Amino acid sequence: MKDTISAVRVTPIAFRDPPLLNAAGIHEPYALRSIIELETASGLIGLGESYGDADTLADLERVAPALIGLDPFLLNELTRRVESLTVNRADTGLNLAPGTHGDKVTMRVVSAFEVACHDLMGQLTGRPVHELLGGKVRDSVPYSAYLFFKYAEHLNSPYQKDDWGEALTPAQVVAQAQRMIGEYGFHSIKLKGGALEPGIEADTVRALAAAFPGMPLRIDPNANWSVDLAVELGEELGSLLEYYEDPTPTLEGMAELHRRTGLPLATNMVVTSAAEFKRNATLNGVQVVLSDHHYWGGLRATQQLAAMCGTFGLGLSMHSNSHLGISLMAMTHLAASVPNLTYACDTHYPWQDEEVVAGGRIKFENGGLKVPDAPGLGVTLDRDALERLHQQYLTCGIRRRDDAGQMRRYDPAFEGLTPRFTARAKV
């Protein structure tokens, strides 16, 4: 007899997030996520993790009753049921440039439940998720040191300042990198840009290159530089960069930048759907796609993206948002099963200090995560931690991420328009 889904639980949580700066503003004191549990008649529980904003939670709750009785192996039927109950709407994301994200409601909901179904399938068959995806091609998945300009503490924060301290100068960011690489062993570096005056960010890239000679280095201004400025800085920094990620808005802008510089450009902003992938094949605006199973439609859809990248000769890496261990393990199983995902993946994980999985924080070894061979994702819930983070969600007062609104607490004139920077400040 088939073991079908008998209960669906969606628990919103909030966990502490540092005051990290980006093009849209600054991270709020708490990041929101949702923890998904699919329980079968036999008592097995499959786990998923997704976004925790009010709209996503409403979509997940709308679909949840329709999954009762579903065989977790029938992923096409899962997609059909989600499609029948969701309506796509414009995704404002981080309030960046219009058109940087598509209508992703259905894909987000499919992904949230699809990961949990894969976890169940693994438990039912006694196989790890990576074997359900075709088997691992690497025993460890490399991740990169994800650096941020940041303030020392949140204004009016409900918790104490974090121990990373301020990072507003090249020297402070280099110190941040030295600590992060020392603790986690990362072998590549990504700098989140688009937050400070471009000259400071360019100097920071040069300082990192000098401090870590030969280490792959990327900068991601999140489309906050004009094309002309991106060309100018790309010509200066290009020889130091592994790839140049989303320096300027729109696929057309990226295509112009590539024509003028010849640099390899990467994105998680202008190629986020099959339709955008098709346009990029014509424009050649992006040469490296940063996948994200949370909005591409799940693990299988990301493998399809990988096949398309292989067909068109594009590189492939993995995007990250603030997340906990369930997402991290889903990313790791997926990355282990994709042969042409050859760049180190992004992860915000070092910036989080809370967790919902049993055993606490997942440990990196030599800059990567060992691919687990336990059935399913290989993680279970810490029920006490889940309840604690759910209570934080109930009391934190945040229901939608608003980096620009948070930034206006520091700078009331902040508008968050993109591109905000069209030239370097005159010295």
C-alpha positions as CSV (number, residue, x, y, z in Angstrom):
1,M,0.0,0.0,0.0
2,K,1.3,3.4,-0.9
3,D,2.3,5.8,1.9
4,T,0.5,9.0,1.0
5,I,0.6,12.5,2.6
6,S,-1.8,12.7,5.6
7,A,-0.9,16.0,7.1
8,V,0.8,19.3,5.9
9,R,2.3,21.8,8.4
10,V,3.7,25.2,7.4
11,T,5.4,27.0,10.3
12,P,6.6,30.6,9.9
13,I,9.8,31.4,11.7
14,A,12.1,34.4,12.2
15,F,15.8,34.3,13.0
16,R,18.3,37.0,13.9
17,D,20.0,38.7,10.9
18,P,22.9,41.1,11.0
19,P,22.8,44.7,9.6
20,L,24.2,43.7,6.2
21,L,24.2,46.4,3.5
22,N,23.1,45.9,-0.1
23,A,21.7,47.7,-3.1
24,A,18.2,47.7,-1.6
25,G,19.2,49.0,1.8
26,I,20.0,46.9,4.8
27,H,18.9,43.6,6.3
28,E,16.2,43.9,9.0
29,P,16.9,42.5,12.5
30,Y,15.1,39.3,11.6
31,A,14.9,37.2,8.5
32,L,11.7,35.3,7.7
33,R,11.4,31.7,6.5
34,S,8.8,29.0,6.5
35,I,9.4,25.4,7.5
36,I,7.3,22.8,5.7
37,E,6.5,19.4,7.0
38,L,4.7,16.7,4.9
39,E,3.7,13.8,7.1
40,T,2.7,10.4,5.7
41,A,0.2,7.9,7.1
42,S,3.1,5.8,8.4
43,G,4.4,8.8,10.4
44,L,7.4,9.8,8.2
45,I,8.0,13.5,7.9
46,G,9.5,15.2,4.9
47,L,11.0,18.7,5.4
48,G,11.2,21.8,3.2
49,E,12.3,25.4,3.8
50,S,11.1,28.4,1.9
51,Y,10.4,32.1,2.1
52,G,8.5,33.4,5.1
53,D,6.8,36.6,3.8
54,A,3.1,37.0,4.3
55,D,2.3,36.4,0.6
56,T,4.3,33.2,0.4
57,L,2.8,31.9,3.6
58,A,-0.7,32.6,2.3
59,D,0.1,30.7,-0.9
60,L,1.5,27.7,1.0
61,E,-1.5,27.5,3.3
62,R,-3.9,27.7,0.3
63,V,-2.2,24.7,-1.4
64,A,-1.6,22.6,1.8
65,P,-5.0,21.0,2.1
66,A,-4.9,19.9,-1.6
67,L,-1.8,17.7,-0.9
68,I,-3.6,15.4,1.5
69,G,-3.7,11.9,-0.1
70,L,-0.9,12.7,-2.5
71,D,1.8,10.1,-3.3
72,P,5.0,12.0,-2.7
73,F,6.6,10.3,-5.8
74,L,4.0,12.0,-8.1
75,L,5.7,15.3,-8.6
76,N,3.9,16.1,-11.8
77,E,0.6,15.8,-9.9
78,L,2.1,18.0,-7.2
79,T,2.8,20.6,-9.8
80,R,-0.7,20.3,-11.3
81,R,-2.4,20.8,-7.9
82,V,-0.2,23.8,-7.1
83,E,-0.9,25.4,-10.5
84,S,-4.7,25.0,-10.0
85,L,-4.5,26.9,-6.8
86,T,-2.0,29.7,-7.4
87,V,-2.1,32.9,-9.4
88,N,1.1,34.5,-10.5
89,R,1.7,38.1,-9.5
90,A,4.6,40.5,-9.9
91,D,7.3,39.7,-7.4
92,T,8.8,42.9,-5.9
93,G,11.7,40.9,-4.3
94,L,14.1,43.4,-2.8
95,N,12.4,46.4,-4.4
96,L,15.1,46.4,-7.1
97,A,14.7,47.4,-10.7
98,P,11.4,46.5,-12.4
99,G,11.6,43.3,-14.4
100,T,14.5,41.8,-12.4
101,H,12.3,39.0,-11.2
102,G,9.4,37.3,-13.0
103,D,6.1,36.0,-11.7
104,K,7.3,33.2,-9.5
105,V,4.4,32.3,-7.2
106,T,3.7,28.8,-8.6
107,M,7.4,27.9,-8.9
108,R,8.1,29.0,-5.3
109,V,5.2,26.9,-3.9
110,V,6.1,23.9,-6.0
111,S,9.7,24.1,-4.8
112,A,8.8,24.3,-1.1
113,F,6.7,21.2,-1.3
114,E,8.8,19.4,-3.9
115,V,11.9,19.4,-1.6
116,A,9.8,17.9,1.2
117,C,8.5,15.2,-1.2
118,H,12.1,14.4,-2.1
119,D,12.9,14.1,1.5
120,L,10.0,11.6,1.9
121,M,11.0,9.7,-1.2
122,G,14.5,9.3,0.2
123,Q,13.2,8.0,3.5
124,L,10.7,5.6,1.8
125,T,13.4,4.1,-0.4
126,G,16.3,4.4,2.1
127,R,18.3,6.6,-0.4
128,P,19.8,10.1,0.0
129,V,18.2,12.8,-2.2
130,H,21.2,13.1,-4.4
131,E,20.7,9.5,-5.5
132,L,17.1,10.3,-6.4
133,L,18.5,13.1,-8.6
134,G,20.9,10.7,-10.4
135,G,23.7,10.3,-7.9
136,K,26.5,12.5,-6.7
137,V,29.3,13.6,-8.9
138,R,31.3,15.1,-6.0
139,D,31.7,14.0,-2.4
140,S,31.9,17.6,-1.1
141,V,30.1,20.7,-2.3
142,P,32.3,23.9,-2.2
143,Y,30.8,27.2,-0.9
144,S,32.3,30.7,-1.1
145,A,33.0,33.3,1.6
146,Y,30.1,35.7,1.2
147,L,31.3,39.2,2.4
148,F,29.2,42.2,3.2
149,F,29.7,45.8,4.0
150,K,27.8,46.2,7.3
151,Y,27.1,48.4,10.3
152,A,28.2,47.4,13.7
153,E,24.7,47.0,15.0
154,H,21.0,47.5,14.1
155,L,19.3,50.6,15.3
156,N,16.9,49.9,18.2
157,S,17.7,46.3,17.9
158,P,15.9,43.8,20.2
159,Y,19.1,41.8,20.6
160,Q,22.7,42.5,21.3
161,K,25.2,43.6,18.5
162,D,26.7,40.8,16.6
163,D,30.4,39.9,17.0
164,W,31.4,40.6,13.4
165,G,31.5,44.3,14.0
166,E,31.6,47.1,11.5
167,A,32.8,46.6,7.9
168,L,32.7,49.9,6.0
169,T,36.3,50.1,4.7
170,P,38.5,47.9,2.6
171,A,40.7,47.0,5.6
172,Q,37.6,46.0,7.7
173,V,36.3,43.8,4.9
174,V,39.6,42.1,4.5
175,A,39.5,41.4,8.3
176,Q,36.0,40.0,7.8
177,A,37.3,37.7,5.0
178,Q,40.3,36.5,7.1
179,R,38.0,35.5,9.9
180,M,35.4,33.8,7.7
181,I,38.0,31.9,5.7
182,G,39.8,31.0,8.9
183,E,36.7,29.6,10.5
184,Y,35.1,27.9,7.4
185,G,38.1,27.2,5.1
186,F,36.4,28.8,2.0
187,H,38.5,28.8,-1.2
188,S,36.7,31.6,-3.0
189,I,35.2,35.0,-2.2
190,K,32.1,36.9,-3.1
191,L,31.6,40.6,-2.1
192,K,28.1,42.1,-2.0
193,G,28.5,45.5,-3.5
194,G,26.1,48.3,-4.7
195,A,25.9,49.6,-1.1
196,L,28.7,52.2,-0.7
197,E,30.3,54.7,-3.0
198,P,31.7,52.7,-6.0
199,G,35.3,53.8,-5.5
200,I,35.3,52.3,-2.0
201,E,34.0,49.0,-3.3
202,A,36.6,48.9,-6.1
203,D,39.3,49.6,-3.6
204,T,37.9,46.7,-1.5
205,V,38.1,44.3,-4.4
206,R,41.7,45.3,-4.9
207,A,42.4,44.9,-1.2
208,L,40.9,41.4,-1.2
209,A,42.9,40.4,-4.3
210,A,46.1,41.5,-2.6
211,A,45.3,39.8,0.7
212,F,44.2,36.5,-1.0
213,P,46.3,36.2,-4.1
214,G,45.0,33.8,-6.7
215,M,41.7,33.1,-4.8
216,P,38.6,33.3,-7.1
217,L,36.9,36.6,-6.4
218,R,33.5,38.0,-7.4
219,I,31.6,41.2,-6.8
220,D,27.8,41.6,-6.9
221,P,26.5,45.2,-7.0
222,N,22.9,44.0,-7.4
223,A,22.3,46.1,-10.5
224,N,23.1,49.4,-8.7
225,W,25.7,50.7,-11.2
226,S,24.9,52.3,-14.5
227,V,26.2,50.6,-17.7
228,D,28.9,53.3,-18.1
229,L,30.1,52.9,-14.5
230,A,30.0,49.1,-14.7
231,V,32.1,49.3,-17.9
232,E,34.6,51.6,-16.2
233,L,35.0,49.5,-13.1
234,G,34.9,46.3,-15.1
235,E,37.8,47.4,-17.2
236,E,39.8,48.2,-14.0
237,L,38.8,45.1,-12.0
238,G,38.1,42.5,-14.6
239,S,41.5,40.8,-14.4
240,L,40.9,40.2,-10.6
241,L,37.4,38.7,-11.0
242,E,36.2,35.2,-11.5
243,Y,33.0,36.6,-12.9
244,Y,31.2,40.0,-12.6
245,E,27.7,39.5,-11.1
246,D,24.7,41.7,-11.9
247,P,26.6,45.1,-11.9
248,T,23.9,46.8,-14.0
249,P,20.1,46.6,-14.5
250,T,18.2,44.6,-17.2
251,L,19.3,41.9,-19.5
252,E,19.8,44.5,-22.3
253,G,22.1,46.5,-20.0
254,M,24.1,43.3,-19.2
255,A,24.4,42.5,-22.9
256,E,25.8,46.0,-23.6
257,L,28.2,45.6,-20.7
258,H,29.4,42.2,-22.1
259,R,29.8,43.7,-25.6
260,R,31.9,46.6,-24.3
261,T,34.1,44.6,-21.9
262,G,34.1,41.0,-22.9
263,L,33.9,40.0,-19.2
264,P,32.0,36.9,-18.0
265,L,28.8,38.2,-16.4
266,A,26.7,36.3,-13.9
267,T,23.1,36.8,-12.7
268,N,20.4,35.7,-10.3
269,M,18.4,38.8,-11.4
270,V,17.8,38.9,-15.1
271,V,17.7,35.2,-15.9
272,T,15.3,33.7,-13.4
273,S,12.9,31.8,-15.7
274,A,12.8,29.8,-18.9
275,A,11.5,32.9,-20.8
276,E,14.4,35.0,-19.6
277,F,16.8,32.2,-20.4
278,K,15.5,32.2,-24.0
279,R,16.0,36.0,-24.3
280,N,19.5,35.7,-22.9
281,A,20.3,33.1,-25.6
282,T,19.6,35.8,-28.2
283,L,21.2,38.8,-26.4
284,N,24.2,37.0,-24.8
285,G,23.9,39.2,-21.8
286,V,24.9,36.6,-19.2
287,Q,27.5,33.8,-19.3
288,V,27.0,32.3,-15.8
289,V,23.5,31.6,-14.4
290,L,23.1,31.5,-10.6
291,S,20.5,28.9,-10.0
292,D,18.2,28.9,-7.0
293,H,15.8,25.9,-6.5
294,H,13.5,28.1,-4.3
295,Y,12.3,30.1,-7.3
296,W,13.2,28.0,-10.3
297,G,10.6,25.4,-9.3
298,G,12.6,22.9,-7.2
299,L,15.4,20.4,-7.6
300,R,14.3,18.8,-10.8
301,A,13.7,22.1,-12.5
302,T,17.2,23.2,-11.5
303,Q,18.6,20.1,-13.1
304,Q,16.7,21.1,-16.3
305,L,18.2,24.6,-16.0
306,A,21.6,22.9,-15.8
307,A,21.0,21.0,-19.0
308,M,20.0,24.2,-20.8
309,C,23.2,25.9,-19.6
310,G,25.2,22.9,-20.9
311,T,23.4,23.2,-24.3
312,F,24.1,26.9,-24.6
313,G,27.6,26.8,-23.1
314,L,26.8,28.8,-20.0
315,G,28.4,28.4,-16.6
316,L,26.4,27.5,-13.6
317,S,26.6,28.4,-9.9
318,M,24.1,28.7,-7.1
319,H,22.5,31.8,-5.5
320,S,21.6,32.2,-1.8
321,N,19.4,34.2,0.4
322,S,19.3,34.2,4.2
323,H,18.5,30.6,5.1
324,L,18.9,27.7,7.6
325,G,20.0,24.1,7.5
326,I,17.1,22.5,5.5
327,S,17.7,24.8,2.6
328,L,21.5,24.4,2.9
329,M,21.2,20.6,2.7
330,A,18.8,20.7,-0.2
331,M,21.3,23.0,-2.0
332,T,24.1,20.5,-1.2
333,H,22.3,17.4,-2.5
334,L,21.3,19.3,-5.6
335,A,24.8,20.8,-6.3
336,A,26.3,17.3,-5.7
337,S,24.1,15.9,-8.5
338,V,24.8,18.5,-11.2
339,P,28.1,17.9,-13.1
340,N,28.3,21.3,-14.7
341,L,27.8,23.3,-11.5
342,T,31.5,24.0,-11.4
343,Y,31.6,27.3,-9.4
344,A,31.5,27.4,-5.6
345,C,28.0,28.1,-4.4
346,D,26.8,31.2,-2.5
347,T,25.6,30.9,1.1
348,H,24.5,33.3,3.8
349,Y,24.8,30.6,6.4
350,P,27.9,32.0,8.2
351,W,25.8,35.1,9.0
352,Q,23.1,33.1,10.8
353,D,23.6,31.9,14.4
354,E,20.3,30.1,14.9
355,E,19.1,26.8,13.6
356,V,16.0,24.5,13.4
357,V,17.7,21.2,12.6
358,A,18.6,18.7,15.2
359,G,22.2,18.8,16.2
360,G,22.5,22.5,15.7
361,R,24.6,24.4,13.2
362,I,25.9,22.4,10.2
363,K,29.7,22.3,10.0
364,F,31.7,23.2,7.0
365,E,34.9,21.3,6.3
366,N,37.7,22.9,4.2
367,G,35.2,25.3,2.6
368,G,32.6,22.8,1.7
369,L,29.9,20.4,2.9
370,K,30.3,16.7,2.8
371,V,27.4,15.2,0.8
372,P,25.3,13.1,3.2
373,D,24.4,9.5,2.4
374,A,21.6,9.2,5.0
375,P,18.1,8.7,3.6
376,G,16.4,11.8,2.4
377,L,17.9,15.2,3.1
378,G,19.7,13.7,6.2
379,V,18.3,16.3,8.7
380,T,15.5,16.3,11.2
381,L,13.8,19.0,13.1
382,D,14.7,20.3,16.6
383,R,11.2,20.9,17.8
384,D,12.2,23.2,20.7
385,A,14.2,25.4,18.3
386,L,11.3,25.4,15.8
387,E,8.9,26.6,18.5
388,R,11.4,29.3,19.7
389,L,11.9,30.7,16.2
390,H,8.2,30.6,15.6
391,Q,7.6,32.6,18.7
392,Q,10.2,35.1,17.4
393,Y,8.2,35.3,14.2
394,L,5.0,36.1,16.2
395,T,6.7,38.9,18.2
396,C,9.2,40.4,15.7
397,G,6.6,42.5,13.9
398,I,8.0,41.8,10.4
399,R,5.8,40.2,7.8
400,R,7.5,41.3,4.5
401,R,11.1,42.0,3.9
402,D,11.7,45.7,3.4
403,D,15.4,46.5,3.2
404,A,14.7,50.0,1.9
405,G,12.3,50.8,4.8
406,Q,14.9,49.5,7.3
407,M,17.5,51.7,5.7
408,R,15.3,54.8,6.1
409,R,15.7,54.4,9.8
410,Y,19.4,55.3,9.3
411,D,18.9,57.7,6.3
412,P,15.4,59.1,6.0
413,A,16.2,60.3,2.4
414,F,17.1,56.8,1.2
415,E,15.0,56.0,-1.9
416,G,16.5,52.7,-3.1
417,L,16.3,53.6,-6.7
418,T,18.4,51.6,-9.2
419,P,20.9,52.2,-10.5
420,R,21.8,54.5,-7.7
421,F,25.4,55.0,-8.8
422,T,26.3,56.4,-12.2
423,A,29.8,57.6,-11.4
424,R,32.5,57.5,-8.7
425,A,32.7,60.4,-6.3
426,K,35.3,62.9,-7.2
427,V,38.3,62.8,-4.8
